[in-house]
Amino acid sequence: MTDRLPVAVIGAGMSGIACARVLHHHKIPFQIIDRGRVVGGRMASRTIRDSGTAFDGHITDIGASYFTVQDPQFGLIVNSWIESGVARAWTDTFHVATPTGISGVRAGTMRYSATQGLRSILEHQVQGLPEHSVKPSTEVTSLSVTDGMVLVDNEKFGAAALCLPEPQAKKFVDENLIDIHNTLDEISWDAVIAVTSVFETEQLPQFDGVFVNEHPVLTWIANDGHRRGNNDPVVVAHVHPDLAALHLLEPSAVIPTVIDSLLPLLGLMKHPQWSSAMRWTYAKPTSARADLCFFDEEVGLGLAGDSWAGGPKVEAAWLSGHALGQQISQWWQK
Ligand SMILES: Cc1cc2nc3c(=O)[nH]c(=O)nc-3n(C[C@H](O)[C@H](O)[C@H](O)COP(=O)(O)OP(=O)(O)OC[C@H]3O[C@@H](n4cnc5c(N)ncnc54)[C@H](O)[C@@H]3O)c2cc1C
């Protein structure tokens, strides 16, 4: 084991950053690598710009909608985010709809959001790490194991934590790592397209979110103004995975179909002033393991993310990344 080389953490989403924070706690050197310009992964927030509406500057959640808390350890860290003003308790009540319209209201567990968008939580998490912990805009294209080292695009590491959707990891992991590939092949993933729309101020009915059941176009509608806490008339609708899969090459082509479904469901007469589509080819695993993560001590390679820890959600990603960080730390200290 080459225990002086750093650990490569591939992915700066919730699981990768949770993993890195544990490594940092144990004083283990690491480098987070992400192909994105900024941290966040699927906890993605985008600022509306050049919309021609009065709501340029509104920060929209275009990936995960909210998160929930069950695990007490995750609850502790969420409380710290709330205390520092990053996260907020949003709502415990959503509407429910069928293709014919809103059919009721369902109260449930508390859903949490972030005043500056969910991505800001991960920016906050990174602030506790050393400077330059994250190498952005760097797409990993190859990963292999040789002489007890992990080579990530020919850079040497002592171990690697793959904290990203399996189909994305499969693209760069050496085919000779058969056990890793077999694990990466276990679960399939659904696509989602998130369509953000800005309406006229006075138009929106009072709702936080709508679970849309048995609808061929929509699965979920979020009132992003309520989620943000500023009441801006911004709505994010998620497209059914089967329809999303047909529009991955040109996501904006699905916008008219989404609006045609959205207007009657929300009882709106006027079309939005502006809409935009975001594609998630690997939005959610179709199932998830109960195991927290995977770590192969022989080769120093681990897997974490929301296809572990009961996924597919933000809390599972945190639990999984945190557990992988602990496993790598124990292995490192042997
Ligand atoms: C549309 C949508 C709605 C959702 N709604 C909810 C919800 O309401 N509640 C909830 O709890 N969860 C929700 N989720 C799921 C939640 O977003 C995820 O569970 C969580 O964010 C996963 O974090 P992660 O770190 O495992 O993966 P990701 O956030 O996907 O992080 C992986 C990172 O790896 C990077 N990467 C990929 N390939 C490479 C490469 N080759 N080289 C370098 N970097 C690479 C990516 O840029 C990304 O930053 C939703 C997800 C989507 C997409």
The ligand as an SDF file (V2000), in Angstrom:
LIG
                    3D

 53 58  0  0  0  0  0  0  0  0999 V2000
  -33.9780   15.8550  -11.2600 C   0  0  0  0  0  0  0  0  0  0  0  0
  -33.5520   15.2920   -9.9290 C   0  0  0  0  0  0  0  0  0  0  0  0
  -34.4160   15.3780   -8.8490 C   0  0  0  0  0  0  0  0  0  0  0  0
  -34.0250   14.8910   -7.5920 C   0  0  0  0  0  0  0  0  0  0  0  0
  -34.8420   15.0810   -6.5300 N   0  0  0  0  0  0  0  0  0  0  0  0
  -34.4080   14.7440   -5.2870 C   0  0  0  0  0  0  0  0  0  0  0  0
  -35.1620   15.0890   -4.1420 C   0  0  0  0  0  0  0  0  0  0  0  0
  -36.1920   15.7460   -4.2340 O   0  0  0  0  0  0  0  0  0  0  0  0
  -34.7150   14.7050   -2.9210 N   0  0  0  0  0  0  0  0  0  0  0  0
  -33.5340   14.0220   -2.7780 C   0  0  0  0  0  0  0  0  0  0  0  0
  -33.1550   13.7300   -1.6290 O   0  0  0  0  0  0  0  0  0  0  0  0
  -32.7780   13.7040   -3.8560 N   0  0  0  0  0  0  0  0  0  0  0  0
  -33.1870   14.0450   -5.0980 C   0  0  0  0  0  0  0  0  0  0  0  0
  -32.4220   13.7520   -6.1850 N   0  0  0  0  0  0  0  0  0  0  0  0
  -31.2410   12.9130   -6.0140 C   0  0  0  0  0  0  0  0  0  0  0  0
  -30.0440   13.6900   -5.4460 C   0  0  0  0  0  0  0  0  0  0  0  0
  -29.7670   14.7820   -6.2660 O   0  0  0  0  0  0  0  0  0  0  0  0
  -28.8560   12.7470   -5.3980 C   0  0  0  0  0  0  0  0  0  0  0  0
  -29.1850   11.6450   -4.5830 O   0  0  0  0  0  0  0  0  0  0  0  0
  -27.5510   13.3380   -4.8510 C   0  0  0  0  0  0  0  0  0  0  0  0
  -27.3840   14.6740   -5.2090 O   0  0  0  0  0  0  0  0  0  0  0  0
  -26.4270   12.4610   -5.3850 C   0  0  0  0  0  0  0  0  0  0  0  0
  -25.1660   12.9400   -4.9920 O   0  0  0  0  0  0  0  0  0  0  0  0
  -23.8710   12.1550   -5.4860 P   0  0  0  0  0  0  0  0  0  0  0  0
  -22.7060   12.8210   -4.8910 O   0  0  0  0  0  0  0  0  0  0  0  0
  -24.0290   10.7060   -5.1950 O   0  0  0  0  0  0  0  0  0  0  0  0
  -23.8440   12.2620   -7.0650 O   0  0  0  0  0  0  0  0  0  0  0  0
  -23.7630   13.5930   -8.0400 P   0  0  0  0  0  0  0  0  0  0  0  0
  -24.4290   14.6890   -7.3420 O   0  0  0  0  0  0  0  0  0  0  0  0
  -24.2700   13.1130   -9.3250 O   0  0  0  0  0  0  0  0  0  0  0  0
  -22.2120   13.8740   -8.0800 O   0  0  0  0  0  0  0  0  0  0  0  0
  -21.3660   13.2470   -9.0100 C   0  0  0  0  0  0  0  0  0  0  0  0
  -20.3470   14.2370   -9.5310 C   0  0  0  0  0  0  0  0  0  0  0  0
  -19.4480   13.5310  -10.4020 O   0  0  0  0  0  0  0  0  0  0  0  0
  -19.0790   14.4020  -11.4560 C   0  0  0  0  0  0  0  0  0  0  0  0
  -18.6020   13.5790  -12.5780 N   0  0  0  0  0  0  0  0  0  0  0  0
  -19.3170   12.7590  -13.3840 C   0  0  0  0  0  0  0  0  0  0  0  0
  -18.4980   12.1800  -14.2920 N   0  0  0  0  0  0  0  0  0  0  0  0
  -17.2510   12.6500  -14.0530 C   0  0  0  0  0  0  0  0  0  0  0  0
  -15.9670   12.4220  -14.6470 C   0  0  0  0  0  0  0  0  0  0  0  0
  -15.7810   11.5590  -15.6740 N   0  0  0  0  0  0  0  0  0  0  0  0
  -14.9000   13.0890  -14.1580 N   0  0  0  0  0  0  0  0  0  0  0  0
  -15.0350   13.9600  -13.1140 C   0  0  0  0  0  0  0  0  0  0  0  0
  -16.2330   14.2020  -12.5080 N   0  0  0  0  0  0  0  0  0  0  0  0
  -17.3150   13.5470  -12.9640 C   0  0  0  0  0  0  0  0  0  0  0  0
  -20.3370   15.1840  -11.7660 C   0  0  0  0  0  0  0  0  0  0  0  0
  -20.0120   16.4220  -12.3880 O   0  0  0  0  0  0  0  0  0  0  0  0
  -20.9460   15.3660  -10.3710 C   0  0  0  0  0  0  0  0  0  0  0  0
  -20.5820   16.6110   -9.8090 O   0  0  0  0  0  0  0  0  0  0  0  0
  -32.7730   14.2380   -7.4440 C   0  0  0  0  0  0  0  0  0  0  0  0
  -31.9090   14.1580   -8.5400 C   0  0  0  0  0  0  0  0  0  0  0  0
  -32.3000   14.6990   -9.7790 C   0  0  0  0  0  0  0  0  0  0  0  0
  -31.3320   14.6530  -10.9130 C   0  0  0  0  0  0  0  0  0  0  0  0
  1  2  1  0
  2  3  1  0
  2 52  2  0
  3  4  2  0
  4  5  1  0
  4 50  1  0
  5  6  2  0
  6  7  1  0
  6 13  1  0
  7  8  2  0
  7  9  1  0
  9 10  1  0
 10 11  2  0
 10 12  1  0
 12 13  2  0
 13 14  1  0
 14 15  1  0
 14 50  1  0
 15 16  1  0
 16 17  1  0
 16 18  1  0
 18 19  1  0
 18 20  1  0
 20 21  1  0
 20 22  1  0
 22 23  1  0
 23 24  1  0
 24 25  2  0
 24 26  1  0
 24 27  1  0
 27 28  1  0
 28 29  2  0
 28 30  1  0
 28 31  1  0
 31 32  1  0
 32 33  1  0
 33 34  1  0
 33 48  1  0
 34 35  1  0
 35 36  1  0
 35 46  1  0
 36 37  1  0
 36 45  1  0
 37 38  2  0
 38 39  1  0
 39 40  1  0
 39 45  2  0
 40 41  1  0
 40 42  2  0
 42 43  1  0
 43 44  2  0
 44 45  1  0
 46 47  1  0
 46 48  1  0
 48 49  1  0
 50 51  2  0
 51 52  1  0
 52 53  1  0
M  END
$$$$
